[in-house]
């Protein structure tokens, strides 16, 4: 269940000394082909880390044969020198991979780079580059699990997935446990497939998938500088699915990873699905869901096992969505505590003793629905985030 489950991929994860304590901090994913098509989506933050700026350029070329990822340093807000460090990483990776397999020459423009960790500090290149060489020596068809561990920061566990098509597969790994906010969500994510697909098809499938998965999770309303989701296709299965088939399978993989991210949100004790129905438009439904997800009063109430529907209704009222305040219904874990904008069933009936919480809001303004996922805010969030950055 990793990025190396699809045919045509190898991966590795090693420790290079970027993290204190000696944990793995360099991951490498290599596409052995025969194809090497790629698509990517990136943070909407105007402050973008050097690896994001580099990898955006690489993805526009339509070919990626390797992705090198590091934890232990974001390489964000590091100026021209930080961008040169990213460029040097890509060049070094390409040269070292070519040296390990001279019949297949790689250029720096075929290497994507991703980083995560503390913002504002240069990466220790004297450690990172030897780490890349070490990862190349460890490349293996079963190296996906090690790669997923190497990209963790405050994550408590690695996040991996597999989704099956008809004769082809999508695999994936992701990291993220805080600063999870839409557009995208704060993460590094590499998806792989052995399907045959061109860059345009991959791009359409990935954007459709992220729109309803990673773009719909919101842990704490904070948007990162380093968000990157890449989809690599090796074509090793020889099967070319339709765009609809590819989109459905990529969406399934993204949904699984998105739920793992929210489940591991820093300090969280609740995993919350906010289902907004009866909206005039999808944008309205998403806006309402995000408003509730980002409302600290709602999140702290749920941490305290309090089904405070008034806070939910107040969050709905901050949006520009079409609705009548006296027409909104709210349910928490199946109990309709608010009908027509006023108290309904006894809120003491709501059971919040478990981890999973579902908030359902019916705007009665149309026929469109959307779901946004979030978590509560506990005392542990402040402690965990004191060491987090991107």
Protein Blocks (a to p, Z undefined) as FASTA:
>chain_A
ZZklpghiacddddehlaghhiafbdcdddebjbdcdcddddfbfbdcfklmmmmmmmmn
opafbdcddehiaogakbjmlmmmmmmmmmmmmmmmmmmmmmlccdfklcccddeddehi
acdfklmmmmmmmmmmmgcfklmmmmmmmmpckbcbdcddddddehiacddddedjehia
ehiaddddddddfbdcdfklmmmmmmmmmmmmmmmgcfkopacfkbccddddehlnopac
dfklmmmmmmmmmmmmmmmmmmmgghiabdcddddehiabfklmmmmmmmmmmmmklmmm
mmnopacfklmmmmmmmpcbdcdfklcccdeehiafbgghiacddfklpcckbmbdcddd
dehlajbdcddddddddfklmmmmmmgfZZ
